[in-house]
Amino acid sequence: MKQFAALLRKDNQPVRYLVVDDSVFARKNLIKMIEMFGGEVAGEAGDGLTAIAEFNRIKPDIVLMDITMPQMEGIEAVERIVRQHGDARIVMVSSVGYQENILAALQKGAKHFVQKPVKPEVLYEILRYVLSDDPNAVNAPVALAGEHHS
Amino acid sequence: MRMELIQPFISAADAVFAESLQAPTKIQDLSMDENTYRRKGVAALIAIKGDIEGRVILDLSHEVAMKVASQLAGMEVEASEQVVKETVCELANMVIGNSVTLLNDQGFHFKVFPPEIHMDETGLAGSADTEAMVICLETPCGEIYLNIAMHYLHRRRSERSAVPALD
């Protein structure tokens, strides 16, 4: 399995993620990748409404957000989260990757977009980029995932 | 049936299965079908409405679905009806999502409805004027079937705007 240098916060703690997807498999898959990147899954949600509540509760460093979900879709959830927390870092993760969808998500405040099925190396680079303007996160990885905190 | 409508689904299925299952896939069989579709395992039906209309069915056996589930989860998954349904829906969502992206980039606009799972014994009827293409894809987990029935409903937006209005 490919190894990735850990993405850490400036305080040397793991980046905390909220994973939002109505598919259990999609969440498991993303969680597996987060662990490969040395991150910590602070919370999970299966719809937009729960995602908002979870965001307020755990204040994650990064949200990975699906678009098509029951109750409230991802793009509306992004809009509501960003309205309350202007510094929220949300990456959209969806199988529907056409331009209108991507633009709508970015206009509502998402930082980036990755299409399913997610390739670990693609998500890793996007997370590095999104974290690079986070004052709490390091710009450059410093350790291999799994080696920095045991 | 127009191949330009079918090709994005085949390309998307190939890419999605290859990436998700971490191995190449190949088309084992391809045929036209005018009859009501009889599922082979658990089938997810996704309806499409807009510039083009129709439906796509993704169909796989319980056994194949469980192998796919373990592959997607990265660990052995305990077999259950719920896991099978989740797996089929997730695969269908990824294939359709990627196909829609390709078709949208070609200028087609339409709405995709969430997948509906079919496990009963009754067939899945197509519309009277629509024949379906059935594609059997061989994957490392087993055979996965795609049944695609699609037709143009309206002229594409660009074609509509090119036609002068009649007063």
Chai-1 contact restraints between the chains, C-beta under 6 A:
chainA,res_idxA,chainB,res_idxB,connection_type,confidence,min_distance_angstrom,max_distance_angstrom,comment,restraint_id
A,S23,B,E90,contact,1.0,0.0,6.0,A-B,restraint_1
A,V24,B,E86,contact,1.0,0.0,6.0,A-B,restraint_2
A,F25,B,L72,contact,1.0,0.0,6.0,A-B,restraint_3
A,F25,B,A73,contact,1.0,0.0,6.0,A-B,restraint_4
A,F25,B,E90,contact,1.0,0.0,6.0,A-B,restraint_5
A,K28,B,A73,contact,1.0,0.0,6.0,A-B,restraint_6
A,K32,B,G74,contact,1.0,0.0,6.0,A-B,restraint_7
A,S95,B,N93,contact,1.0,0.0,6.0,A-B,restraint_8
A,S95,B,M94,contact,1.0,0.0,6.0,A-B,restraint_9
A,S95,B,G97,contact,1.0,0.0,6.0,A-B,restraint_10
A,S95,B,N98,contact,1.0,0.0,6.0,A-B,restraint_11
A,V96,B,G97,contact,1.0,0.0,6.0,A-B,restraint_12
A,V96,B,V100,contact,1.0,0.0,6.0,A-B,restraint_13
A,G97,B,T101,contact,1.0,0.0,6.0,A-B,restraint_14
A,Y98,B,T101,contact,1.0,0.0,6.0,A-B,restraint_15
A,Y98,B,N104,contact,1.0,0.0,6.0,A-B,restraint_16
A,K116,B,M94,contact,1.0,0.0,6.0,A-B,restraint_17
A,P117,B,V16,contact,1.0,0.0,6.0,A-B,restraint_18
A,P117,B,E19,contact,1.0,0.0,6.0,A-B,restraint_19
A,P117,B,S20,contact,1.0,0.0,6.0,A-B,restraint_20
A,P117,B,M94,contact,1.0,0.0,6.0,A-B,restraint_21
